[in-house]
Amino acid sequence: AVLVDWDAASGTLKAVKDPEAKITKMGGFGILGGFAAALGLGALPVGVTIAVAVAGIAAAVGYAVYRVASSYSGPSGRAQAPPSTRVWVTRAALLTAGLLAADFALKGIFWSSGLYVFHHIVPTRAILMAAAIPLNFVFAGWMLHLGHAQKAPLEGLRRFRANHPILGGLVWGALQILTFPVGVNDQRHAGDVAGRSPAVSKALGVFVVAAAAVLAGTLGNGLEGLVNAKVVDFIPVGHGRANLADFLVFFGLPLAWMTLDFFGAVRKAVAARKPVAMNFAKFWALPVLGMLGLVLSSAVGGWTALPLPAIYGAMFATLFGVGILGSQVYIQRRVAEMNDSFKDGEFQAAPSTPKFTAGYRLRRAVAAMLAPLAALPLMGKAAYQPKMGPRDYAALVERYKGRLPKVVITDYDDTFMDNSDGRGLVISDARLKLLEDLKAAGVRVAFATNRPLTGGSYAMSHMLVERMSPALRADFILSTGGGAEVFKFAKDGSTPETPVFSGPTFTEAERKVVSDILSAEAAKQGVDLAQGRVDTKPYEHAWMYGMGLDAAKKAATPEAQWKALVAERNAKITAVFAALEKGLKAANLEFAATLKFPPRDDLEPYIRLSKSTKAFAVKAILETVEAEGARVYPDDVVMLGDDFTVPGYDSAMPKSLPNGTAIAVGQAADARIPNVHFLGGGPDATEKFLRDIISK
């Protein structure tokens, strides 16, 4: 291709002697053979083609970078140990090749359109480029090895230097020079920490991307310069140009350096049992001062030997500054994330995110959208939390096997023991053994039930406490009355005389308002109050209405007639409950009001009013545990219940602890409570889950 221009003096076209200067003067629009007509007549299509091609390359490169980074830390940023040497070498090599291909693809696009300029490579620079290629491979290889190492990789060299000071010192000094500015500080490895910290795991993934970007950037211009003795540029900078390789180097290099420094700071913090601290001043001082010096020296007349003009140096200084700023912001976020896990003088292994299937996540999202329509007759279970499949259950178990919950708060009836017959069951030997095994594994189990502590065969003392050994009762925590009271047993297992927490109680005036509303609405519905019964405690007011429909009457009544009587009874108590809620609102009384239908239709449904909820129980239980000196975070808590409907008895627990995990073992769970996972299966499912997470 020959660049020509119109010569006004001779009136003819003449070849341009200095094509690079001419192209620069023309703003980068070269005329290459038969492209003149295309550029002149189709500027818009050419521009669109270039834009689409560049966007496509950027999207492909961006996706490849994302896949490499997420393969280390996972899309959700869970803690993950680095892959094997063979795997990470392959990933880094493929990413480097992809970035290098993107660099040459962009150069090809602009070359074919004429929107480029090239600069010749002087012999001395060509020699430096040739030497830089193997050195860059060595440097990148060392950095990648250092980042992935499970322990300091140069212990053998240290021993060699101690035994052979002269030769060992020379080797050490050579490594110091070749790996500047990282040097031979091999305490910056992250392999053994990445599997326990999402912050380090994420940084390791990004570090691999940064190292590959630096290697691709240096190879991009270096290989082209060696092959063609010139480099094609297409980004205008004053009288010069830049290309993708420049951006890769000046953005990737600060991130690679800072990430390694972050790994070193983490190791120091873990050893000293102190929060991570980093000094970013050095990253700003050295490269920026060097670039500013280049700009100043290039601006002085007579310094023509310098390879870059002042405007070019200013651009590199700007690129480096932006790269350092972006890298600092990213690493500061990782430092903060790491320090958030610093608890009780230790960096706690953060919990991983369960790897639920895409189908399960989609079904949960759809159910959450449909949840407000749950009352419609045709919605059915579509508006409730979907049941976990085997793979999703395994993912949840795997999450807690990696880090056991510190506290499990569980309901008793139909969650830990089967109460489908309405009489309640005392704890079995198998479930007592489960409690003992959980305690031995370091899991604190507390119960949150509506039952009272004492009061005959219905009470928790009869159902559970009296059957526990003194060792199992030691420091045992029990919430009764639906969160109204919380008891902590003594270290010798003796029963406490007073609760550590007591919720608000009913006043006589409040109880009278409730009784008046119930009586008035019952009369409207034609309900015989003699067929109902009232149960009162200081913290609750309950009204049971069986309408005489007990097991004996069911046995003596035809099935169709029985179903009609049950439907009539349920409709009446539902109407009474709706009127009660409306009356309480009018009286400005705030109670936790629930209507409960037992699983068997020959048991009486009931309305329960309380000034406490199980949210009180969760708060008081966790405060009681932390009063012993142990810090409990929401992601360390698992809540189990059978009634996570709205306004179910157990629903207040996950609502009060949004970052905790709740598992529903009943018949349904409301999809508007996002941290509930529906397992079903009743008490047997509870036992299986707890057994699975503590099993080896």
C-alpha positions in Angstrom: 0.0 0.0 0.0 1.3 3.4 -1.0 0.1 6.7 0.6 -0.4 9.4 -2.0 -1.4 13.0 -1.8 -2.3 15.8 -4.3 0.7 18.0 -5.2 -0.7 21.4 -6.1 2.6 22.6 -7.7 2.8 19.9 -10.3 -0.9 19.2 -10.4 -0.4 15.4 -10.0 -0.6 12.7 -7.3 2.7 12.0 -5.6 3.8 9.4 -3.1 4.3 10.7 0.5 7.9 10.3 1.6 7.0 10.3 5.4 3.8 8.2 5.6 3.7 8.1 9.4 3.9 11.9 9.8 1.2 12.3 7.0 -1.1 9.8 8.7 -0.7 11.6 12.0 -1.4 14.9 10.4 -4.6 13.5 8.8 -5.8 12.4 12.1 -5.2 8.7 11.5 -7.2 8.2 8.4 -4.9 6.3 6.1 -5.8 5.5 2.5 -5.1 1.8 1.7 -5.4 0.8 -2.0 -9.1 0.1 -2.8 -10.4 1.3 0.6 -10.7 5.0 -0.6 -14.1 4.6 -2.2 -15.5 2.5 0.7 -14.3 5.1 3.2 -15.6 8.0 1.2 -19.0 6.5 0.3 -19.7 4.3 3.3 -18.3 6.1 6.4 -21.4 5.2 8.4 -21.5 1.5 7.6 -17.7 1.3 8.3 -18.2 3.0 11.7 -21.1 0.7 12.6 -19.1 -2.3 11.6 -16.2 -1.2 13.7 -18.4 -0.4 16.7 -20.2 -3.8 16.5 -16.9 -5.7 16.1 -15.2 -3.9 19.0 -18.3 -4.4 21.2 -18.3 -8.1 20.3 -14.7 -8.5 21.1 -15.2 -6.6 24.4 -18.1 -8.8 25.3 -16.2 -12.0 24.6 -13.2 -10.9 26.5 -15.3 -9.7 29.4 -17.1 -13.0 29.6 -13.9 -14.9 29.6 -12.4 -12.8 32.3 -15.6 -13.2 34.4 -15.5 -17.0 34.0 -11.9 -17.2 35.1 -12.4 -14.9 38.1 -15.6 -16.7 39.2 -14.0 -20.1 38.8 -11.9 -19.2 41.9 -14.5 -17.5 44.1 -17.8 -18.6 42.6 -20.4 -16.2 41.2 -21.7 -15.6 44.7 -18.3 -15.1 46.2 -18.1 -18.2 48.4 -14.9 -19.3 50.0 -13.1 -21.7 47.6 -9.6 -23.1 47.7 -7.6 -22.5 44.5 -7.6 -25.1 41.7 -4.7 -27.4 41.1 -1.6 -26.2 39.4 -2.5 -27.8 36.1 -6.0 -26.2 36.1 -4.9 -22.7 37.0 -2.0 -22.7 34.5 -4.5 -23.8 31.8 -7.0 -21.0 32.8 -4.3 -18.3 32.9 -2.8 -19.5 29.6 -6.2 -19.5 27.9 -7.1 -16.1 29.3 -3.7 -14.6 28.2 -4.3 -16.0 24.7 -7.8 -14.6 24.6 -6.6 -11.1 25.6 -3.7 -11.3 23.2 -6.1 -12.4 20.4 -8.4 -9.4 21.3 -5.5 -7.0 21.0 -4.5 -8.3 17.5 -8.2 -8.5 16.5 -8.7 -4.8 17.3 -5.5 -3.9 15.5 -6.7 -5.8 12.5 -10.0 -4.0 12.5 -8.5 -0.6 12.6 -5.7 -1.6 10.1 -8.3 -2.8 7.6 -10.3 0.4 7.9 -7.3 2.8 7.8 -8.0 4.1 11.3 -4.5 3.5 12.6 -0.9 4.7 12.8 2.2 2.7 13.4 5.5 3.6 14.9 8.8 2.0 14.0 10.8 0.1 16.7 14.4 1.3 17.1 17.0 -1.5 17.4 17.7 -0.9 21.1 14.0 -1.1 21.9 13.7 -4.3 19.8 16.5 -5.9 21.9 14.6 -4.9 25.1 11.4 -6.3 23.8 13.1 -9.6 22.9 14.6 -9.8 26.4 11.3 -8.8 28.1 9.3 -11.7 26.6 11.0 -14.5 28.5 11.4 -12.3 31.6 7.6 -11.6 31.5 6.9 -15.3 31.4 9.2 -15.9 34.4 7.7 -13.0 36.3 4.1 -14.0 35.5 4.8 -17.7 36.4 6.4 -16.7 39.7 3.5 -14.4 40.6 0.9 -17.1 39.8 2.8 -19.7 41.7 3.2 -17.4 44.6 -0.5 -16.5 44.8 -1.6 -20.2 44.7 1.0 -21.6 47.0 -0.3 -23.4 50.1 2.9 -22.4 52.0 6.0 -20.2 51.5 7.5 -21.6 48.2 11.1 -20.6 48.8 11.9 -22.4 52.1 14.4 -24.6 50.2 16.2 -21.6 48.8 16.3 -20.0 52.2 18.0 -23.1 53.6 20.4 -23.1 50.6 21.3 -19.5 51.1 21.9 -20.2 54.8 24.4 -23.0 53.9 25.9 -21.2 50.9 25.8 -17.5 51.6 27.6 -16.3 48.4 25.9 -18.5 45.8 22.6 -18.4 47.6 22.8 -14.6 48.0 23.5 -14.2 44.2 20.4 -16.3 43.4 18.3 -14.4 45.9 19.5 -11.1 44.5 18.7 -12.2 40.9 15.2 -13.2 41.9 14.9 -9.8 43.7 15.7 -8.0 40.5 13.7 -10.2 38.2 10.5 -10.1 40.3 10.6 -6.4 41.1 8.5 -4.9 42.7 7.1 -8.1 44.2 10.6 -9.2 45.2 11.1 -12.6 46.9 8.5 -12.0 49.6 7.0 -15.4 49.3 4.9 -14.9 52.4 2.3 -13.5 50.1 0.8 -16.8 49.2 -3.0 -17.3 49.5 -3.7 -20.9 48.7 -4.3 -22.1 52.3 -6.4 -19.0 53.2 -8.6 -18.8 50.1 -10.5 -21.9 51.1 -11.6 -20.3 54.4 -12.1 -16.7 53.3 -14.4 -15.4 50.5 -12.3 -12.2 50.5 -9.1 -14.0 49.7 -10.8 -16.3 47.3 -12.2 -13.4 45.3 -8.9 -11.6 45.3 -7.1 -14.7 44.0 -9.5 -15.0 41.1 -9.0 -11.3 40.1 -5.3 -11.7 40.7 -5.1 -14.4 38.0 -7.0 -12.1 35.6 -4.6 -9.2 36.4 -1.5 -11.3 35.9 -2.8 -12.7 32.5 -3.6 -9.1 31.4 -0.1 -7.9 32.1 1.4 -10.8 30.3 -0.9 -10.4 27.3 -0.2 -6.7 27.2 3.6 -7.0 27.1 3.4 -9.9 24.6 1.0 -7.9 22.4 3.3 -5.1 21.5 6.5 -7.2 22.0 5.7 -9.9 19.5 4.4 -7.4 16.9 7.5 -5.3 17.3 9.8 -8.3 16.9 8.0 -9.6 13.8 7.2 -6.3 12.0 9.7 -3.9 13.6 6.6 -1.6 14.2 3.5 -1.5 16.4 0.0 -0.6 15.2 -1.8 1.9 17.4 -5.4 3.2 17.1 -6.2 5.3 20.2 -5.2 8.9 19.6 -3.0 10.6 22.1 -1.6 13.9 20.9 0.7 13.2 18.1 1.0 9.5 19.1 -1.3 6.6 19.6 -2.0 3.8 22.1 -3.6 0.4 21.8 -5.3 -2.2 24.0 -2.0 -3.7 25.2 -1.2 -0.3 27.0 -4.5 -0.5 28.9 -4.0 -4.1 29.9 -0.5 -3.4 31.3 -1.3 -0.1 33.1 -4.6 -1.4 34.6 -3.4 -5.0 35.3 -0.1 -4.3 36.9 -1.3 -2.2 39.9 -4.0 -4.8 40.6 -1.5 -7.7 40.5 0.9 -5.8 42.8 -1.8 -4.8 45.3 -3.4 -8.2 45.4 -0.2 -9.9 46.3 0.4 -7.2 48.9 -3.1 -7.9 50.2 -2.2 -11.6 50.6 0.9 -10.7 52.6 -1.2 -8.3 54.8 -3.7 -11.1 55.4 -1.0 -13.5 56.5 0.4 -11.0 58.9 -3.0 -10.3 60.4 -3.8 -13.9 60.8 -0.5 -14.5 62.6 -0.9 -11.4 64.8 -4.6 -12.0 65.4 -5.3 -8.4 64.4 -7.4 -6.8 61.7 -5.9 -6.5 58.2 -4.1 -3.2 57.5 -2.6 -2.0 54.3 -0.6 1.0 53.2 -1.4 2.2 49.7 0.9 5.2 49.6 3.8 3.3 48.0 1.7 2.3 45.1 0.9 6.0 44.4 4.4 7.3 45.1 6.7 5.1 42.9 5.0 4.7 39.5 3.3 8.1 39.5 6.5 9.9 40.4 8.3 8.0 37.7 5.8 8.9 35.1 5.7 12.6 36.1 9.5 12.6 35.9 9.2 11.2 32.4 6.7 13.9 31.4 8.9 16.7 32.8 12.1 15.4 31.2 10.4 14.9 27.9 9.2 18.5 27.9 12.8 19.9 28.2 14.3 20.8 24.8 17.1 18.6 23.5 15.9 15.4 25.2 15.1 13.9 21.9 16.6 10.5 22.8 13.6 9.8 25.1 11.2 7.4 23.4 8.0 9.2 24.4 6.8 12.8 24.0 5.4 14.6 27.0 1.7 14.1 26.1 2.4 10.4 25.8 4.0 10.2 29.2 1.1 12.2 30.6 -1.3 9.6 29.2 0.7 6.8 30.7 0.8 8.6 34.1 -3.0 9.0 33.9 -3.6 5.4 33.0 -1.4 4.3 35.8 -3.2 6.6 38.2 -6.6 5.3 37.2 -5.3 1.7 37.4 -4.0 2.3 40.9 -7.2 4.1 42.0 -9.4 1.3 40.8 -7.2 -1.4 42.2 -7.1 0.4 45.6 -10.9 0.6 45.7 -11.2 -3.1 44.9 -8.6 -4.2 47.5 -10.0 -1.9 50.2 -13.3 -3.8 49.7 -11.6 -7.1 50.2 -9.8 -5.8 53.3 -13.1 -4.7 54.8 -14.7 -8.0 53.9 -11.8 -9.8 55.5 -12.0 -7.7 58.7 -15.8 -8.3 58.9 -14.9 -11.9 59.6 -12.6 -11.0 62.5 -14.4 -12.2 65.6 -13.1 -12.9 69.0 -9.5 -12.4 68.0 -9.8 -14.9 65.1 -10.6 -14.7 61.4 -13.6 -17.0 61.2 -14.1 -19.1 58.2 -17.1 -17.5 56.5 -20.0 -19.7 55.5 -20.3 -20.7 51.9 -23.4 -20.0 50.0 -25.4 -23.2 49.3 -25.1 -24.2 45.6 -28.9 -24.5 45.0 -30.0 -25.5 41.5 -31.2 -22.9 39.0 -34.6 -24.6 38.9 -35.1 -24.3 42.7 -34.0 -20.6 42.7 -36.4 -19.9 39.9 -39.3 -21.6 41.6 -38.6 -19.6 44.8 -38.6 -16.4 42.8 -41.9 -17.2 41.1 -43.5 -18.3 44.4 -42.4 -15.0 46.0 -44.2 -13.1 43.2 -47.3 -15.1 43.5 -47.4 -15.1 47.4 -49.7 -12.1 47.7 -52.3 -14.1 45.7 -52.1 -17.1 48.0 -55.7 -16.6 49.2 -57.1 -17.1 45.7 -58.8 -20.5 45.3 -56.9 -21.5 42.2 -53.4 -20.6 43.4 -52.9 -23.6 45.6 -49.3 -24.3 46.6 -47.9 -22.3 43.7 -47.8 -19.3 46.0 -45.9 -21.1 48.7 -42.2 -21.9 49.0 -41.4 -24.8 46.7 -40.2 -28.0 48.3 -36.5 -28.7 48.2 -35.3 -31.4 45.9 -32.6 -33.9 46.8 -29.8 -31.8 45.2 -30.9 -28.6 46.9 -31.2 -30.4 50.3 -27.6 -31.8 49.8 -26.4 -28.3 49.0 -27.9 -27.0 52.3 -26.4 -29.9 54.3 -23.0 -29.3 52.7 -23.1 -25.6 53.6 -23.5 -26.5 57.3 -21.2 -29.5 57.3 -18.5 -27.0 56.3 -19.4 -24.7 59.2 -21.8 -26.0 61.8 -24.4 -23.6 63.1 -23.6 -22.2 66.6 -27.2 -22.1 67.6 -30.2 -24.2 66.5 -33.6 -22.8 67.6 -36.4 -25.3 67.1 -40.1 -25.6 67.8 -41.2 -28.7 69.7 -44.6 -29.9 68.6 -44.7 -31.4 65.0 -41.1 -30.1 64.5 -39.0 -32.1 67.0 -41.7 -34.5 68.2 -44.9 -35.6 66.5 -48.0 -34.1 68.0 -50.4 -35.0 65.1 -52.8 -36.7 67.6 -53.1 -33.6 69.7 -51.9 -35.1 72.9 -48.2 -34.4 72.4 -45.4 -36.9 72.8 -42.6 -37.1 75.4 -39.2 -37.0 73.9 -37.9 -40.3 72.6 -34.6 -41.9 73.4 -33.5 -41.4 69.8 -34.1 -37.7 70.0 -32.4 -37.4 73.4 -29.4 -39.1 71.8 -29.6 -36.5 69.0 -29.5 -33.7 71.5 -26.5 -35.2 73.2 -24.6 -35.6 69.9 -25.4 -32.0 68.8 -24.1 -30.7 72.1 -20.9 -32.8 71.7 -20.4 -31.4 68.2 -20.6 -27.8 69.6 -24.1 -27.0 68.4 -26.2 -25.1 71.0 -29.9 -26.3 70.7 -32.6 -24.2 72.2 -36.4 -24.8 72.1 -39.0 -22.2 71.3 -42.5 -23.6 72.1 -45.9 -22.4 73.0 -46.1 -24.8 75.8 -45.5 -23.7 79.4 -42.5 -24.9 81.5 -44.6 -26.4 84.2 -48.3 -27.5 84.5 -48.8 -31.2 84.3 -48.6 -33.6 81.3 -49.0 -30.7 78.9 -45.9 -28.9 80.1 -42.3 -29.0 78.8 -41.0 -30.2 82.1 -43.0 -33.5 81.6 -42.5 -33.7 77.9 -38.8 -33.0 77.8 -36.9 -31.5 80.7 -37.4 -34.3 83.2 -36.1 -36.9 80.7 -32.8 -35.0 80.0 -29.7 -35.9 82.0 -28.2 -33.3 84.2 -25.3 -33.0 81.8 -27.6 -32.4 78.9 -29.6 -29.8 80.9 -26.5 -27.9 81.9 -26.9 -24.4 80.4 -29.9 -25.6 78.4 -32.1 -22.7 77.1 -35.8 -23.0 76.7 -38.4 -20.5 75.5 -42.0 -21.1 76.5 -45.3 -19.4 76.0 -44.5 -18.5 72.4 -41.7 -16.2 73.4 -43.2 -14.9 76.6 -40.5 -16.4 78.8 -37.0 -17.7 78.4 -35.3 -20.0 80.9 -31.6 -20.9 81.2 -30.9 -23.9 83.3 -27.9 -24.0 85.7 -24.6 -25.6 85.0 -25.6 -28.5 87.3 -28.8 -28.9 85.3 -31.1 -27.7 88.0 -34.3 -25.9 86.9 -34.2 -22.1 87.2 -36.6 -20.4 89.6 -37.1 -17.3 87.4 -36.8 -16.7 83.7 -33.9 -14.7 82.2 -36.5 -13.0 80.0 -40.2 -12.2 80.5 -42.3 -10.7 77.9 -45.2 -8.3 78.4 -48.4 -9.6 80.1 -52.1 -8.9 79.7 -53.8 -6.3 81.8 -57.4 -6.9 83.0 -58.7 -4.1 80.8 -57.1 -5.7 77.7 -58.5 -9.1 78.6 -62.0 -7.6 79.0 -61.8 -6.0 75.5 -60.8 -9.4 74.0 -63.6 -11.2 75.9 -66.2 -8.7 74.9 -65.3 -8.9 71.2 -65.3 -12.7 71.2 -68.7 -12.8 73.0 -70.3 -10.3 70.6 -69.1 -12.0 67.4 -69.8 -15.5 68.7 -73.4 -14.4 69.3 -73.7 -13.0 65.7 -72.5 -16.4 64.4 -74.9 -18.3 66.6 -72.0 -19.9 68.5 -72.9 -21.5 71.8 -70.2 -20.3 74.1 -70.7 -23.3 76.3 -69.2 -25.4 73.4 -66.0 -23.4 73.6 -63.5 -22.9 76.4 -61.1 -20.2 77.4 -57.5 -20.7 78.5 -55.7 -17.7 80.1 -52.1 -17.2 81.2 -50.4 -13.9 82.1 -49.0 -13.6 78.6 -51.8 -15.0 76.5 -55.6 -15.4 76.0 -56.8 -18.5 74.1 -60.3 -19.5 72.9 -60.9 -23.0 71.8 -64.1 -23.9 69.9 -64.8 -27.5 69.1 -68.6 -27.3 68.7 -68.7 -30.7 70.3 -67.0 -32.3 67.3 -64.8 -34.8 69.0 -63.5 -38.2 68.1 -66.6 -40.0 69.6 -69.0 -37.9 67.5 -66.9 -38.4 64.4 -67.2 -42.2 64.8 -71.0 -42.0 65.1 -71.6 -39.5 62.3 -71.8 -40.3 58.5 -68.8 -38.9 56.6 -70.7 -36.4 54.5 -72.6 -35.0 57.5 -69.3 -34.8 59.4 -67.6 -32.8 56.7 -70.5 -30.4 56.6 -70.4 -29.9 60.4 -66.6 -29.4 60.3 -66.9 -26.8 57.5 -69.6 -25.0 59.5 -67.5 -24.9 62.6 -64.4 -23.7 60.8 -66.3 -21.0 59.0 -67.7 -19.7 62.3 -64.4 -19.6 64.1 -62.8 -17.9 61.0 -65.5 -15.2 61.1 -65.0 -14.7 64.8 -61.2 -14.4 64.3 -61.7 -11.8 61.5 -64.0 -9.7 63.7 -61.5 -10.0 66.6 -58.6 -8.7 64.4 -60.8 -5.8 63.3 -61.9 -5.0 66.9 -58.4 -5.1 68.2 -57.3 -2.7 65.5 -60.2 -0.3 66.4 -59.2 -0.5 70.1 -55.5 0.2 69.2 -54.4 -3.0 70.8 -51.4 -4.8 69.3 -51.4 -8.5 69.9 -50.0 -11.5 68.0 -53.2 -13.1 66.9 -53.3 -16.5 65.3 -56.0 -19.0 64.3 -54.8 -22.6 64.4 -56.5 -25.6 62.8 -55.0 -28.9 64.1 -54.0 -31.5 61.6 -57.0 -33.7 62.7 -60.5 -32.4 62.2 -61.8 -34.0 65.4 -59.5 -31.7 67.5 -60.8 -28.2 68.4 -59.4 -25.2 66.5 -58.4 -22.3 68.6 -57.6 -18.6 68.6 -54.6 -17.5 70.5 -53.7 -13.9 71.5 -50.3 -13.1 72.9 -48.3 -9.9 73.5 -45.2 -11.9 72.8 -44.0 -13.8 69.7 -41.2 -16.2 68.9 -39.3 -13.2 67.7 -38.9 -12.4 71.4 -37.6 -15.9 71.9 -35.0 -15.6 69.2 -33.7 -12.3 70.5 -33.6 -13.4 74.1 -32.0 -16.8 73.3 -29.2 -15.2 71.3 -28.6 -12.5 73.9 -28.4 -15.3 76.6 -25.8 -17.1 74.5 -23.8 -14.0 73.9 -23.9 -13.1 77.6 -21.7 -16.2 78.1 -19.0 -14.5 75.9 -19.6 -16.2 72.6 -20.4 -14.0 69.6 -23.3 -15.3 67.5 -23.9 -13.9 64.0 -27.2 -14.4 62.1 -25.6 -16.8 59.6 -24.6 -19.0 62.5 -28.3 -19.6 63.4 -30.7 -22.2 62.1 -34.4 -22.1 62.9 -36.7 -25.1 62.6 -40.5 -25.1 62.7 -43.6 -26.5 61.2 -45.8 -23.4 60.9 -44.1 -20.8 58.7 -47.4 -19.7 57.2 -48.7 -16.2 57.8 -49.5 -15.5 60.6 -48.1 -18.9 61.7 -46.6 -19.4 65.1 -43.1 -19.9 63.8 -43.1 -17.2 61.2 -41.8 -14.5 63.6 -38.5 -16.3 64.0 -37.1 -15.9 60.5 -38.7 -12.4 60.2 -36.7 -11.3 63.2 -33.5 -12.8 61.9 -33.4 -12.2 58.1 -29.8 -13.4 57.6 -30.5 -16.6 59.5 -31.7 -19.8 57.8 -35.1 -21.3 58.6 -36.2 -24.8 57.6 -39.9 -25.6 57.4 -40.8 -29.2 58.1 -44.6 -28.7 58.1 -47.1 -28.8 55.2 -46.3 -25.4 53.7 -44.2 -22.2 54.1 -45.1 -18.7 53.0 -43.0 -17.5 50.1 -43.0 -13.9 51.5 -40.5 -15.0 54.1 -37.3 -15.2 51.9 -35.0 -17.0 54.3 -37.3 -20.0 54.8 -36.6 -23.3 52.9 -39.5 -25.7 52.7 -38.4 -29.3 53.5 -41.5 -31.0 54.8 -41.4 -34.4 56.4 -42.1 -33.3 60.0 -40.0 -34.3 63.0 -38.3 -37.1 61.1 -37.0 -34.6 58.6 -35.7 -32.5 61.4 -33.8 -35.4 62.9 -32.4 -36.3 59.5 -31.1 -32.8 58.8 -29.5 -32.4 62.1 -27.9 -35.8 61.9 -26.6 -35.1 58.4 -24.9 -31.9 59.3 -22.9 -33.4 62.2 -22.1 -36.6 60.5 -18.5 -37.1 59.4 
